[in-house]
Amino acid sequence: MSPTTVTANQDPPVADLDIQEWIQGRYGFVPHPFWISHCRELYLEGPTGQPRRPWHECPPEKRSAVKEAFRHFGMLAE
């Protein structure tokens, strides 16, 4: 089975664009893909150990919106 194959019990991954559109509609701003990646590390995957430039980090005041989007798309438990 290839890594992109989706089984009946597995949802396809949520694209950053879907997250961006949902946040824009709900909160009125579009998060940078670097911010989404940073929040994935914080809330879903754990630290990668890779150095992160300061402007790649999601601002603390925006993290709750990204975290709520993760919940909306079923990526994070309530």
Contacts in CASP RR format, 6 or more apart in sequence:
PFRMAT RR
TARGET T0000
AUTHOR 0000-0000-0000
METHOD contacts of the structure
MODEL  1
MSPTTVTANQDPPVADLDIQEWIQGRYGFVPHPFWISHCRELYLEGPTGQ
PRRPWHECPPEKRSAVKEAFRHFGMLAE
1 7 0 8 1.000
6 12 0 8 1.000
11 74 0 8 1.000
14 73 0 8 1.000
14 74 0 8 1.000
14 75 0 8 1.000
16 33 0 8 1.000
16 36 0 8 1.000
16 37 0 8 1.000
18 73 0 8 1.000
19 31 0 8 1.000
19 36 0 8 1.000
19 66 0 8 1.000
19 69 0 8 1.000
19 70 0 8 1.000
19 73 0 8 1.000
20 30 0 8 1.000
20 31 0 8 1.000
20 33 0 8 1.000
20 36 0 8 1.000
22 69 0 8 1.000
22 72 0 8 1.000
22 73 0 8 1.000
23 29 0 8 1.000
23 30 0 8 1.000
23 31 0 8 1.000
23 65 0 8 1.000
23 66 0 8 1.000
23 69 0 8 1.000
24 30 0 8 1.000
26 65 0 8 1.000
26 68 0 8 1.000
26 69 0 8 1.000
27 65 0 8 1.000
29 62 0 8 1.000
29 65 0 8 1.000
31 58 0 8 1.000
31 62 0 8 1.000
31 65 0 8 1.000
31 66 0 8 1.000
34 55 0 8 1.000
34 56 0 8 1.000
34 57 0 8 1.000
34 58 0 8 1.000
35 56 0 8 1.000
35 57 0 8 1.000
35 58 0 8 1.000
35 59 0 8 1.000
35 62 0 8 1.000
35 66 0 8 1.000
36 58 0 8 1.000
36 66 0 8 1.000
37 56 0 8 1.000
38 52 0 8 1.000
38 56 0 8 1.000
38 57 0 8 1.000
38 58 0 8 1.000
39 58 0 8 1.000
39 63 0 8 1.000
39 66 0 8 1.000
39 67 0 8 1.000
39 70 0 8 1.000
41 47 0 8 1.000
41 48 0 8 1.000
42 58 0 8 1.000
42 63 0 8 1.000
43 67 0 8 1.000
43 70 0 8 1.000
43 76 0 8 1.000
44 70 0 8 1.000
44 75 0 8 1.000
44 76 0 8 1.000
58 66 0 8 1.000
67 76 0 8 1.000
70 76 0 8 1.000
71 77 0 8 1.000
71 78 0 8 1.000
END
